[in-house]
Amino acid sequence: MNIGQYTFNTPIILAPMAGVTDRPFRNLCYQLGADLCVSEMVTSEKHLWDTRKTKLRLNHKGEQGIRSVQIAGTDPAKLAAAAQFNMHHGAQIIDINMGCPAKKVCNVLAGSALLKNETLVAEIISSVVNAVDVPVTLKIRTGWDQYNRNAVNIAKIAEQNGIQALSVHGRTRADAYQGEAEYETIAAVKSAVAIPVFANGDITDPKKAKAVLEATNADGLMIGRAAQGNPWIFNQIKHYLTENTLLSPPDNTEVCQLLTTHLQHLYDFYGEHAGVRIARKHIGWYLKNQFAKTGDDKDRQHSESFRRQVNQVDEASIQLELVSEFFNPNLDPANTRTHMAPATDPYNDINILGNHNKYSAQIFIRSTTQYPTPCKHDHLQDPDFNINC
């Protein structure tokens, strides 16, 4: 199947998630098997394009894979201008957001609120498609609520107006993330249009991925929240689909190697002050993925205690040290870098786990970890604003 000039074979795609799918995370997922990674949504409001947040979202320097950028808004002309702006800043695919259920998005009639107005949907798609020379895709939900599931109509409108691929989340806007995703509507969408259709929603492991493909006959899958703290899921799904066997989950050493690499990319991208704070939620997701599913209360309590402790840290070197010591308690700090597989920093072309990195050189400045006293209210924990858009 194709999206414009790009060819895929049952692609496993990273869904756009505000506050999650920044450049460091997209690159990580590309390295671990994702076929396409969609950026955080970029507003169509021009006066916000010069903000630090938007500038970071527009920064594709060193980005691996195909650069797919999601745009959000309600005005056809503004969205067309946003599409052109992002294309000129390196976007190779433009994705239109009509799936975000967040109140602050829907309250301005953007995101999944647009599904209520099929005429406006057609105007937006037509304006964006005609404004750019790159493929345009669309992400939607099954409808506004259980009584208004109009995804099939939206899909037909999208196809008629030039959309080249469609992602469908198996919930309505009213559902938000409550209950379970349903796949009958996605199957109906797939039967109604000839363009590629990607199934999204509650695809949490390789077996579920295969079941959803079989239930919907979709051309590929889009993975959102299940990739948080588990970027290995892309290779795990692809292996299961081709070999019908499950890959072993990563052990603590592998998690430590990947997580410390991820953290250093965050520091490099955002700077130490913001990077340490943004890293907190990612550390929490890795901990949850590694320990919350063990069924062992002691493991869960230990990981939760550590999460609260590491959230008090404001320095990159100490955050890295605590993470390394938590996942590898018996590791000799003096030999840590020889145990970690080196990786290339795609932004600076350096060995991010070697002596040249400004953070890794300080990882083990202490021989004994003295965890800070947890704050009663855990006020330094970043809010998990991780909307699957």
LOBA-154761 format. One record per atom (N, C-alpha, C): residue in one letter; x, y, z. Coordinates in steps of 0.001 Angstrom, whole numbers, padded with zeros to 6 digits, always signed. Atoms other than C-alpha are relative to their C-alpha. Last residue first. Layout:
! residues N
AXYZ/...
***
This chain:
! residues 389
C+000753-000911+000873/C-004740+012872+018910/C-000305-000599-001359/N-000139+000653+001302/N-003746+010491+021673/N-000886+000754-000982/I+001189+000257+000792/I-003603+012914+024571/I+000360-000641-001323/N-000474+000870+001081/N-000588+012591+026794/N-001179-000419-000867/F+000773-000469+001130/F-000905+015321+029372/F+000493-000738-001225/D-000087+000865+001169/D+000424+013214+032198/D-000920+000495-001097/P+001290+000572+000367/P+000903+016010+034692/P+000134-000819-001269/D+000632-000665+001137/D+004562+016414+035671/D-001366-000616-000256/Q+000356+000924+001071/Q+005387+015132+039133/Q-000704+000756-001119/L-000873-000196+001159/L+007030+017901+041122/L-000347-000936-001150/H+000383-001148+000807/H+004153+018202+043581/H+000879+000213-001213/D-000590+000330+001295/D+004527+014681+044953/D-000218+001130-001003/H+000987-000271+001058/H+002141+015687+047732/H+000544-000255-001394/K+001303+000568-000334/K+004087+014111+050574/K-000992+000161-001135/C+000916-001058-000407/C+007440+014892+048971/C-001381-000597+000223/P+001148-000282+000863/P+009693+011868+048844/P-000872+001114+000566/T+001225+000364-000707/T+012929+012225+050832/T-001191+000331-000877/P+000651-001102-000712/P+015799+012397+048375/P-001247-000503+000707/Y+001210-000515+000623/Y+017506+009127+047541/Y-000555+001175+000794/Q+000792-000484-001124/Q+021063+008743+048810/Q-001253+000641-000604/T+001172-000826+000269/T+022723+006595+046163/T-000699+000376+001295/T+001160+000493-000736/T+026208+005368+047039/T-001159+000943-000241/S-000105+001445-000111/S+029234+005672+044779/S-001193-000604+000699/R+000101+000443-001380/R+028436+009185+043620/R+000060-001519+000041/I-000858-000854-000803/I+029558+010875+040413/I-000063-000395+001474/F-000285+000671-001256/F+028138+008032+038389/F+000990+000806+000839/I+001062+000877-000470/I+026357+009774+035535/I+000287-000560+001385/Q+000236-000249-001410/Q+028751+012701+035188/Q-000965-001000+000621/A-001286-000119-000684/A+030396+011880+031857/A-000188+000183+001501/S-000456+001328-000395/S+026986+010663+030695/S+001332+000052+000722/Y+000713+000523-001152/Y+025669+014225+030791/Y+000581-001332+000458/K-000178-000876-001161/K+028121+016134+028613/K-000738-000509+001225/N+001289-000584-000346/N+028398+013284+026164/N+000100+000781+001301/H+000170-001307+000613/H+031909+012801+024834/H-001296+000667+000414/N-000567-001064-000804/N+032760+010014+027286/N-000240+001386-000577/G-001447-000011-000161/G+030422+007539+025665/G+000464+001235+000742/L-000310+000663-001260/L+026720+006808+026017/L+001494-000028+000260/I+000721-000606-001108/I+025630+009355+023455/I+000262-000683+001315/N+000350+001204-000752/N+028342+008451+020989/N-000674+000448+001281/I-000965+000412-001003/I+028282+011597+018910/I-000480-001278+000646/D-000937+000973+000551/D+026604+012623+015677/D+001105-000342+000985/N-001352-000531-000112/N+025014+015711+017287/N+001060-000942-000548/Y-000016-001449+000074/Y+021319+015305+016502/Y+001422+000528-000057/P+000296-000474+001352/P+021131+011630+015587/P+000060+001504-000134/D+000924-001109-000161/D+022963+010672+018808/D-000277+000581-001378/T-000362-001259+000629/T+024550+007368+017961/T-001069+001039+000245/A+000970-000373+001036/A+024210+004460+020329/A+000388+001354-000532/P-000042-001374+000498/P+026697+002645+022492/P-001038+000231-001078/A-000246-000026+001442/A+025581-000594+024159/A+000011+001441-000482/M+001086-000593+000763/M+025878-000191+027902/M+000356+000051-001475/H+001106+000945+000069/H+028087-002586+029838/H-001136+000514-000874/T-000427+001134+000805/T+031307-000674+029145/T-001105-001033-000129/R+000059-000323+001424/R+029578+002516+030253/R+000472-001155-000864/T+001341-000070+000587/T+028781+001064+033651/T+000023+000214-001495/N-000005+000735+001265/N+032268-000053+034603/N-001296+000139-000777/A-001214-000316+000753/A+033029+002421+037375/A+000012-000657-001367/P+000079-001293+000686/P+029421+002242+038558/P+001206+000304-000866/D-001100-000821-000494/D+029768-001487+039289/D-000018+001329-000745/L-000977-000420+000999/L+026358-002945+038465/L+001056+000888+000638/N-001260+000699-000257/N+024563-004785+041236/N+001114+000415-000952/P-000511-000255-001352/P+021617-002369+041425/P+001340-000647+000281/N-001178+000856-000105/N+021108-002361+037619/N+000652+000176+001374/F+000167+001150+000895/F+017592-001008+037021/F+001180-000974+000067/F+001247+000714-000294/F+017610+001267+040057/F-000133-001256-000856/E-000173+000813-001195/E+021293+002203+039739/E-001262-000786+000336/S-000960+001069+000268/S+020892+003375+036159/S+000144-000927+001200/V+000622+000970+000909/V+017726+005336+036923/V+000931-001176-000243/L+001023+000732-000742/L+019321+007004+039943/L-000668-001060-000868/E-000633+000905-000959/E+022443+007927+037992/E-001034-000842+000730/L-000579+001133+000718/L+020518+009351+035061/L+000606-001014+000956/Q+001134+000775+000517/Q+018422+011553+037354/Q+000501-001233-000738/I+000524+000792-001120/I+021589+012612+039182/I-001177-000840-000457/S-000975+001027-000362/S+023329+013688+035969/S-000514-000892+001119/A-000031+001094+000970/A+020227+015464+034672/A+000941-001112+000446/E-001239+000027+000764/E+019732+017591+037778/E+000043-001236-000886/D-000003-001072+000993/D+016298+018512+039177/D+001235-000005-000890/V-001316-000360+000510/V+015518+015402+041226/V-000115+001053-001097/Q-000479-001142-000767/Q+012296+015183+043242/Q+001309+000564-000559/N+000710-001216+000423/N+010635+012979+040640/N+000429+001237+000769/V-000732-000587+001129/V+013316+010337+041252/V-000682+001266-000499/Q-001317-000501-000392/Q+011883+009672+044715/Q+000708+000713-001153/R+000195-001187-000829/R+008262+009387+043675/R+001339+000623+000391/R+000538-001061+000854/R+009178+007012+040872/R-000170+001298+000789/F-001098-000580+000770/F+011362+004983+043219/F-000495+001142-000884/S-000834-000752-000933/S+008512+004465+045649/S+001150+000680-000733/E+000734-001226-000299/E+006252+003462+042774/E+000793+000876+000970/S-000099-000891+001154/S+008842+000973+041499/S-000728+001309+000253/H-001383-000451+000152/H+009251-000592+044949/H+000128+000991-001157/Q-000256-000971-001067/Q+005504-000773+045542/Q+001406+000580-000118/R+000766-001213+000292/R+004960-002435+042178/R+000258+001086+001040/D-000586-000663+001168/D+007760-004920+042719/D-000712+001309-000294/K-001258-000591-000441/K+006512-005715+046241/K+000687+000740-001156/D+000273-001257-000702/D+002968-006221+044957/D+001285+000689+000440/D-000698+000010-001279/D+004125-008828+042442/D-000187+001359+000675/G+000873+000646-000973/G+001615-009287+039631/G+000612-000052+001384/T-000605+001227-000527/T+004386-008590+037158/T-000923-000747+000930/K+000697+001171+000530/K+002324-006130+035086/K+000526-001315+000583/A+001406+000012-000415/A+003234-003031+037101/A-000722-001260-000432/F+000276+000599-001303/F+006966-003736+036892/F-001482-000126+000345/Q-000923+001046-000413/Q+008391-003127+033424/Q-000446-000726+001260/N-000057+001084+000975/N+005547-001216+031799/N+000846-001166+000495/K+001300+000669+000039/K+004867+000857+034889/K+000034-001184-000943/L+000169+000752-001242/L+008533+001661+035358/L-001303-000782-000013/Y-000898+001152+000075/Y+008935+002653+031702/Y-000142-000861+001246/W+000566+000969+000940/W+005824+004843+031980/W+000888-001239-000153/G+001173+000648-000579/G+007049+006542+035137/G-000605-001041-000917/I-000512+000947-000989/I+010448+007231+033575/I-001158-000763+000638/H-000513+001149+000745/H+008632+008795+030620/H+000575-001050+000951/K+001138+000820+000399/K+006600+011002+032969/K+000457-001219-000787/R+000641+000653-001143/R+009750+012226+034684/R-001158-000899-000426/A-000426+001399-000155/A+011682+012874+031466/A-000767-000723+001088/I+000731+000793+000998/I+009686+016040+030775/I+000334-001472+000145/R+001407+000024-000396/R+010993+017484+034031/R-000852-000805-000980/V+000145+000809-001217/V+014610+016563+033367/V-001464-000124+000383/G-000179+001413+000315/G+014380+017870+029797/G-000174-000899+001199/A+001258+000573+000491/A+012921+021219+030840/A+000124-001498-000244/H+001095-000370-000899/H+015885+022188+033019/H-001323-000632-000429/E+000048+000782-001246/E+018534+020226+031084/E-001229+000323+000841/G-000830-000627-001010/G+017843+021571+027618/G-000213-000710+001323/Y+000715-001034-000746/Y+014857+020512+025521/Y+000904+000864+000870/F+001027-000651+000812/F+016542+018469+022769/F-000626+001191+000726/D-000600-000677+001145/D+019812+017504+024437/D-001028+000834-000762/Y-000817-001109-000501/Y+018147+016736+027763/Y+000585+000804-001163/L+000903-001034-000503/L+015461+014668+026007/L+000781+001198+000523/H+000565-000684+001168/H+018085+012764+024005/H-000949+001113+000438/Q-001039-000890+000510/Q+019899+011999+027255/Q-000469+000741-001248/L-000122-001162-000879/L+016699+010630+028754/L+001041+000983-000536/H+001159-000869+000204/H+016056+008335+025786/H+000126+001269+000840/T-000172-000615+001319/T+019569+006887+025977/T-001119+000998-000271/T-001022-001029-000188/T+019110+006334+029716/T+000327+000693-001326/L+000548-001127-000749/L+015813+004592+028974/L+001049+001085+000204/L+000874-000795+000847/L+017247+002375+026242/L-000498+001243+000723/Q-000749-000536+001131/Q+020206+001106+028232/Q-000870+000928-000835/C-000899-001045-000498/C+018178+000716+031422/C+000759+000660-001143/V+000830-001161-000317/V+015424-001205+029643/V+000876+001162+000443/E+000403-000597+001278/E+018032-003509+028130/E-000872+001227+000223/T-001187-000604+000608/T+019596-004137+031537/T-000358+000691-001308/N-000312-001276-000637/N+016212-004653+033187/N+001200+000698-000630/D-000327+000132-001411/D+015166-007336+030710/D+000415+001360+000555/P-001334-000468-000392/P+013361-006621+027462/P+000241-000211+001486/P-000009-001413-000385/P+010314-008789+026720/P+001402+000419+000420/S-000136-000159-001442/S+010951-012064+024892/S+000000+001478+000348/L-001339-000344-000449/L+009683-011994+021329/L+000015+000108+001523/L-000182-001214-000782/L+006407-013753+020710/L+001471+000206+000344/T-000601+000274-001300/T+005960-016257+017903/T+000257+001325+000694/N+001008+000603-000880/N+003658-016107+014865/N+000615-000495+001323/E-000510+001287-000497/E+006721-015419+012670/E-000998-000772+000860/T-000742+000754+001026/T+005494-012575+010429/T+000393-001399+000455/L+000785+000079+001230/L+002741-010989+012527/L+000692-000841-001069/Y+001116+000932-000200/Y+004523-011819+015775/Y-000823-000168-001280/H-000528+001359-000116/H+007774-010202+014651/H-001146-001013+000124/K-000429+000425+001335/K+005962-007077+013469/K+000546-001429+000018/I+001176+000255+000846/I+004114-006760+016780/I+000431-000533-001365/Q+000694+001160-000550/Q+007258-007136+018898/Q-001211-000370-000859/N-000692+001215+000440/N+009209-004787+016642/N-000698-001255+000510/F+000056+000017+001463/F+006613-002064+017189/F+000694-001248-000555/I+001238+000611+000481/I+006064-002848+020878/I-000049-000104-001525/W-000299+001302+000598/W+009711-002179+021770/W-001233-000607-000685/P-000218-000198+001439/P+008733+001476+022354/P+000394-001281-000724/N-000151+001292+000677/N+007283+000356+025699/N+000198+000200-001496/G-000789+000888-000847/G+007360+003200+028203/G+000245-001355-000610/Q-000595-000787-001080/Q+004564+004831+026259/Q+000713-000932+000969/A-001426-000206+000273/A+004053+002674+023177/A+000691+000788+001101/A-000732+001240-000265/A+000729+001289+024430/A+001486+000115-000273/R-000415+000087-001404/R-000588+004865+024609/R+000801-001263+000311/G-000131-001219-000772/G-000646+005241+020830/G+000534-000265+001389/I-000197+000272-001415/I-000203+002472+018277/I+000209+001313+000730/M-000571-001184-000632/M-001616+002825+014765/M+000027-000232+001502/L+000427-000315-001359/L-002178-000367+012799/L+000678+001270+000469/G-001068-000148-000964/G-002048-001289+009139/G-000584+000384+001341/D-001273+000055+000723/D-004092-001991+006028/D+001204+000110+000929/A-000712-001269+000178/A-007192-002788+008050/A+001330-000219-000707/N-000617+000051+001325/N-009088-006048+007491/N+000746+001293-000315/T+000301-001211+000767/T-011048-004991+010593/T+000425-000077-001462/A+001382-000454-000202/A-011328-008177+012652/A-000377+001146-000924/E+000930+000990+000544/E-008171-009810+011272/E-001440+000472+000102/L-000173+000058+001453/L-006066-006711+011814/L-000995-000963-000630/V+000625-001207+000551/V-007545-006304+015284/V+000146+000034-001519/A+001452+000148-000067/A-006735-009918+016211/A-000709+001207-000611/K+000404+000946+001040/K-003146-009557+015008/K-001511-000157-000037/A-000249-000610+001304/A-002631-006436+017088/A-000466-000909-001133/K+001131-000906+000250/K-004255-008025+020131/K+000159+000660-001367/K+001178+000833+000266/K-001759-010875+019900/K-001224+000854-000279/P-000014+000618+001338/P+001153-008443+019517/P-001236-000837-000310/D-001010+001059+000077/D+000281-006296+022548/D-000104-000681-001361/T-000949-000041-001107/T-001698-003204+023585/T+001097-001052-000075/I-000896+001024+000566/I-003852-002319+020608/I+001231-000030+000894/D-000124+001200-000856/D-006484-000512+022667/D+000828-001113-000622/G+000781+000094-001226/G-007341+002010+019901/G+000145-001332+000700/N-000623-000598-001178/N-006242+002483+016307/N-000927-000188+001202/A+000784+000180-001218/A-006945+000742+012999/A+000786+000490+001198/F-000785+000502-001131/F-005312+002114+009857/F-000880-000057+001236/V+000635-000272-001300/V-007226+002487+006585/V+000837-000653+001089/P-000443+000771-001166/P-005573+002724+003168/P-000681+000470+001289/I-001262-000504-000553/I-007709+004360+000444/I+000404-000858+001203/A-001139+000689+000619/A-010330+002226-001335/A+001342+000475+000552/V-000918-000852+000763/V-013301+003189+000823/V+001160-000825-000541/A+000682-001068+000733/A-016465+001584+002229/A+000921+000815-000890/S+000807+000538+001098/S-015152-001804+003336/S-000561+001090-000903/K-000898+000677+000933/K-012383-000236+005431/K-000765-000533-001211/V-000737-001038+000725/V-014884+002119+007025/V+000897-000636-001052/A+000951-000588+000952/A-017146-000805+007942/A+000661+001092-000827/A+000194+000972+001082/A-014203-002648+009502/A-000943+000559-001065/I-001226-000065+000800/I-013363+000479+011515/I-000100-000966-001177/T+000068-001219+000816/T-016986+000645+012658/T+001234+000129-000878/E+000978+000216+001071/E-016880-002981+013797/E-000076+001217-000918/Y-000662+000092+001311/Y-013635-002371+015698/Y-000971-000238-001153/E+000741+000968+000824/E-014822-001228+019093/E+000544+000078-001426/A+000144-000366+001415/A-012483+000377+021611/A-000804-001067-000715/E-000880+000673+000944/E-013145-000526+025228/E-000246+000506-001423/G+000488+001218+000634/G-014588+001614+027973/G+001029-000589-000943/Q+000751+000890-000869/Q-013401+005152+028644/Q-000463-001239-000768/Y-000763+001250-000075/Y-010678+006824+026605/Y-000673-000993+000946/A-001372-000388-000385/A-012774+009769+025329/A+000854-001259+000010/D-000661+001065-000763/D-016103+007959+024965/D+001306+000466+000620/A+000604+000057-001333/A-017897+011152+023954/A+000650-001076+000870/R-000520-001124-000789/R-015478+011633+021041/R-000546-000070+001431/T+000575-001287+000375/T-016359+008168+019814/T+000661+001105+000814/R+000907-000579-000996/R-014092+005145+020164/R-000599+001274-000572/G+001237+000736-000193/G-012322+002812+017741/G-000866+000461+001146/H-000005+000471-001383/H-009705+005301+016609/H-001369-000585+000308/V+001265-000046-000731/V-009655+005510+012810/V+000198-000570+001398/S-000137+000728-001262/S-006584+006376+010743/S-001282+000184+000800/L+000916-000360-001081/L-007156+007340+007095/L+000263-000872+001215/A+000071+001077-000991/A-004795+007389+004138/A-000785+000514+001190/Q-000679+001182+000531/Q-004502+009383+000896/Q+000104-001149+000992/I-000758+000611-001099/I-007025+012151+001572/I+000583-001324-000489/G-001436+000138+000210/G-007964+013687-001784/G+000824-000528+001155/N-000706-001282-000010/N-011427+015174-001411/N+001515-000131+000053/Q+000431-000832+001124/Q-013481+012145-002424/Q+000799+001293-000114/E-000488+000595+001245/E-011504+009901-000079/E-000335+000873-001198/A-001465-000102+000025/A-012076+012188+002884/A+000560-000533-001313/I-000314-001400+000272/I-015779+012548+002170/I+001509+000181-000147/K+000350-000217+001406/K-016082+008758+001972/K+000304+001436-000417/A-001002+000693+000820/A-014220+008387+005262/A-000269+000218-001488/I-001212-000820-000021/I-016407+011016+006939/I+001068-000615-000903/N+000246-001194+000806/N-019522+009131+005869/N+001244+000881-000088/V+000073+000439+001398/V-018107+005850+007194/V-000247+001194-000915/A-001345+000184+000546/A-017021+007527+010450/A-000031-000434-001464/N+000025-000363+001422/N-020544+008770+011121/N+001354-000178-000668/R-001221+000576+000542/R-021210+007173+014496/R-000008+000200-001518/N-000431-000740+001197/N-023827+009492+015943/N+001369-000496-000453/Y+001174-000189+000862/Y-025845+007600+018541/Y+000370+000696-001316/Q+000485+001301+000462/Q-022766+006183+020270/Q-001217+000105-000909/D+000422+000825-001132/D-021193+009632+020405/D-000600-001277-000556/W+000096-000902-001140/W-019355+012054+018089/W-000409-000745+001273/G+001090-000958+000061/G-018159+009525+015531/G+000001+000866+001243/T+001137+000653+000657/T-015873+006545+014954/T-001201+000928-000123/R+000621+000996-000880/R-012832+008691+015656/R-001236-000570-000706/I+001342-000256-000496/I-010691+010492+013111/I-000356-001008+001088/K+000272+000844-001167/K-007137+010846+011814/K-001345+000394+000591/L+001018-000477-000941/L-006580+012152+008291/L-000138-000987+001140/T+000722+001079-000659/T-003757+011925+005757/T-000951+000597+001036/V+000767-000425-001179/V-002358+014424+003265/V-000780-001192+000527/P+001225+000734-000334/P+000381+013510+000786/P-000645+000538+001274/V-000323+001244-000695/V+002852+016265-000154/V-001302-000720+000333/D-000451+000973+000993/D+002492+019036-002735/D+000423-001314+000639/V-001344+000588-000150/V+000472+021316-000505/V+000284-001018-001096/A-001010-000986-000388/A-002438+023778-000617/A+001416-000554-000012/N-000347-000867+001130/N-004928+021698-002599/N+001119+000995+000313/V-000533+000820+001097/V-004960+018932+000000/V+000462+000872-001155/V-001336+000472-000358/V-005368+021439+002842/V+000627-000781-001149/S-000923-001135-000104/S-008282+023319+001293/S+001419-000465+000272/S-000253-000528+001333/S-010100+020149+000179/S+001024+001129+000033/I-000824+000965+000738/I-009734+018556+003600/I+000366+000540-001376/I-001347+000048-000584/I-010974+021639+005422/I+000898-000923-000815/E-000686-001258+000329/E-013952+022190+003112/E+001439-000017+000509/A-000325+000005+001429/A-015018+018515+003310/A+000788+001253-000388/V-001030+001026+000203/V-014840+018495+007108/V+000457+000005-001455/L-001269-000627-000357/L-016788+021778+007163/L+001156-000985-000168/T-000277-001002+001035/T-019639+020121+005291/T+001341+000675+000257/E-000584+000673+001148/E-019465+017079+007581/E+000311+000971-001138/N+000272-000888+001141/N-019999+019179+010692/N+000667-000565-001248/K+001408-000422-000009/K-020334+016994+013794/K-000384+000759-001267/L+000804+001086+000565/L-017044+015245+013029/L-001480+000341-000026/L+000268-000243+001420/L-015309+018588+013606/L-000897-001071-000614/A+001212-000816+000099/A-015647+018098+017364/A-000373+000266-001452/S+001145+000847+000324/S-013107+015279+016975/S-001314+000764-000022/G-000113+001424-000342/G-010275+017781+016796/G-001245-000774-000388/A-001038+000680+000765/A-011404+021419+016580/A+000024-001474+000391/L+000582+000704+001149/L-014667+023004+017713/L+001053-000606-000920/V-000143-000977+001082/V-012947+025454+020085/V-000398-000637-001336/N+000725-001213-000379/N-014293+023437+023010/N+000154+001118-001021/C+001392+000061+000480/C-013150+020278+021214/C-000794+001259+000343/V-000013+000035+001462/V-009477+021140+021670/V-001427+000041-000541/K-000526-001290+000424/K-009645+022258+025312/K+000137+000076-001519/K+000988-001074-000098/K-011980+019346+025972/K+000536+001315-000529/A-000261-000889-001130/A-009527+016732+024693/A-000973+001175+000002/P+001194-000183-000810/P-011152+014236+022298/P+000168+001003+001131/C-000340-000320-001382/C-008520+014495+019524/C-001268+000249+000817/G+000205+001103-000936/G-009699+012681+016393/G+000232+000337+001447/M+001439-000011-000257/M-010119+015219+013625/M-000344-001115+000974/N+000560+000503-001256/N-006433+016085+013403/N-001517+000219+000037/I+001002-000911-000567/I-005194+016496+009841/I-000632-000653+001223/D+001136+000719-000589/D-001965+014688+008920/D-000943+001017+000636/I+000817-000827-000891/I+000549+016299+006548/I-001187-000841+000473/I+001421+000370-000025/I+003223+014037+005066/I-000684+000957+000961/Q+000146+000780+001232/Q+006773+015027+004072/Q-001402-000588-000131/A+001015+001060-000056/A+007030+017817+006652/A-000125-000677-001360/G-000496+001366+000081/G+010338+019680+006337/G-001015-001109+000066/H-000905+000294-001111/H+009752+023269+007423/H+000367-001483+000066/H-001226-000774+000239/H+008288+024264+004038/H+001027-000218+001113/M-000665+000596+001154/M+005748+021468+004442/M+001329+000709-000261/N-000689+001207-000456/N+004953+022756+007919/N+000706-000714-001144/F-001064-000390-000921/F+004159+026252+006653/F+000802-001222+000450/Q-001101-000549+000803/Q+002146+024910+003713/Q+001207+000331+000875/A-000545+001114+000777/A+000030+022752+006032/A+001180+000466-000850/A-000812+000793-000919/A-000421+025643+008436/A+000642-001181-000721/A-001244-000745-000226/A-001596+027861+005578/A+000932-000777+000926/A-000757+000065+001253/A-004145+025224+004549/A+001336+000723+000153/L-000574+001339+000062/L-005236+024909+008165/L+000811-000186-001284/K-001105+000055-000965/K-005692+028664+008385/K+000676-001376-000025/A-001102-000802+000522/A-007760+028699+005178/A+001205-000050+000930/P-000638+000606+001179/P-009957+025781+006285/P+001196+000786-000516/D+000186-000871+001161/D-010618+027232+009773/D+000727-000571-001217/T+001389+000047+000477/T-011086+024643+012526/T-000219+000774-001293/G+000685-001279+000088/G-007631+023771+013842/G-001403-000187-000538/A+001313-000049-000647/A-005064+021022+014197/A-000573+001400-000107/I+000458-001367-000222/I-002013+019956+012209/I-001411-000035+000569/Q+001437-000191-000146/Q-000195+016617+012373/Q-000321+001464+000274/V+000359-001038-000968/V+003297+016304+010961/V-001513+000148+000046/S+001448-000203+000058/S+004706+013209+009233/S-000404+000952+001122/R+000451-001037-000923/R+008456+013235+008624/R-001484+000286-000224/I+000849-000952+000718/I+009423+009929+007021/I-000563+000994+001002/G+001256+000423+000593/G+012215+008150+008855/G-000720+001116-000735/Q-000064+001204+000811/Q+014858+009632+011136/Q-001371-000285-000616/E+001105+000943-000176/E+014897+013179+012392/E+000130-001171-000966/G-000452+001327-000385/G+018330+014792+012469/G-001114-001015+000164/K-001421+000231+000222/K+016901+018305+012467/K+000414-001386+000511/H-000176+001353+000527/H+013114+018063+012396/H+001469-000332-000248/N-001419+000315+000141/N+012395+021087+014606/N+000173-001456-000418/L-000379-000207+001401/L+008807+022195+013987/L+001442-000415-000281/R+000756+000960+000804/R+007608+020727+017276/R+000329+000117-001484/L-000543+001333-000250/L+010392+022577+019065/L-000725-001050-000841/K-001310+000075+000645/K+009357+025836+017419/K+000644-001365+000205/T+000192+000279+001425/T+005757+025151+018432/T+001332-000095-000732/K+000602+001328+000169/K+006639+024839+022119/K-000147-000339-001476/R-001035+001014-000169/R+009029+027817+022059/R-000567-001397-000256/T-000205+000399-001389/T+006331+030071+020643/T+001051-001102+000077/D-001296-000490-000467/D+006774+031581+017162/D+000254-000350+001465/W-001097+000728+000647/W+004046+029485+015567/W+001370+000443+000503/L-000648+000911-000938/L+001485+030711+018093/L+001199-000724-000605/H-000646-000789-001046/H+000404+033820+016146/H+000698-000880+001038/K-001300-000520+000421/K-000232+031606+013114/K+000725+000736+001127/E+000020-001421-000367/E-003062+029628+014694/E+001398+000600-000185/S+000142-000783+001232/S-003082+026358+012758/S-000034+001491+000282/T+001185-000843+000164/T-001732+024539+015791/T-000011+000711-001350/V-000427-001392+000127/V+000867+021804+015481/V-001234+000843-000288/M+000751-000907+000867/M-000131+018350+016683/M+000554+001420+000081/E+001007-000703-000785/E+002588+016136+018116/E-000713+000996-000906/S-000398-000978-001006/S+004392+014320+015368/S-001155+000403+000901/V+000684-001271+000231/V+003418+011158+013515/V+000288+000941+001171/C+000211-000630-001300/C+005846+008245+013427/C-000579+001390-000239/L+000315-001412+000153/L+005849+005882+010440/L-000278+000536+001393/D-000121-000309+001429/D+007184+002354+010017/D-000261+001471-000292/A+001147-000749+000515/A+007846+001835+013728/A+000238+000372-001460/G+000895+000678+000922/G+010490-000851+014234/G-001207+000749-000504/L+000541+001249-000539/L+012591-000019+017264/L-001159-000536-000830/Q-001090+000948-000200/Q+014814+002621+015647/Q-000512-001369+000449/Y-000494+000403+001320/Y+011733+004436+014364/Y+001086-001064+000138/C+000962+000964+000537/C+010321+004355+017896/C+000385-000445-001408/L-000123+001247-000748/L+013439+006007+019322/L-000921-001066-000582/N-001224+000669+000449/N+013441+008643+016599/N+000189-001341+000692/R+000218+000502+001352/R+009810+009469+017357/R+001231-000744-000508/F+000788+001236-000085/F+010551+009686+021065/F-000272-000570-001378/P-000734+001104-000622/P+013412+012152+020620/P-000787-001302+000042/R-001027+000573+000878/R+011429+014203+018064/R+000813-001104+000667/D-000977-000992+000413/D+008361+014678+020253/D+001086-000682-000830/T-000691+000358+001246/T+005615+012102+020324/T+000859+001148-000517/V-000680+001292+000035/V+004687+012468+023991/V+000847-000172-001260/G-000817+000192-001175/G+003286+015826+025085/G+000787-001289+000016/A-000494-001255-000550/A+000513+015716+022535/A+000765-000266+001286/M+000439-000195-001380/M+000243+012239+021063/M+000630+001278+000544/P-000349-001318-000553/P+000408+011498+017326/P-000565+000127+001409/A+001054-001011+000051/A+000103+007743+016779/A+000512+001341+000511/L+000115-000698-001278/L+003206+005633+016117/L-001020+001117-000143/I-000229-001445-000026/I+002547+003478+013071/I-000110+000529+001430/I+000324-000203-001404/I+002799-000256+012400/I+000467+001422+000315/P-000795-000852-000887/P+002712-000556+008626/P-000530+000017+001429/T+000639+000116-001317/T+001162-003567+006889/T+000759+000846+001026/N+000578+001344-000046/N+003622-003307+003985/N-000510-000253+001408/F-000012+000710-001277/F+004438+000306+003202/F-000600-001391-000176/T+000555+001348+000054/T+005313+002377+000124/T+000168-000698+001350/Y-000574+000856-001042/Y+005823+006137+000196/Y-000727-001344+000054/Q-001137+000740+000549/Q+005197+008055-003046/Q+000608-000981+000991/G-000769-000768+000962/G+001722+009160-001967/G+001103-000854-000579/I+000459-001338-000369/I+000735+006989+000938/I+000822+000942-000868/N-000764-001233+000142/N+001086+003570-000635/N-000707+001167+000677/M+000844-001191+000000/M+000000+000000+000000/M+000882+001246+000000/
***
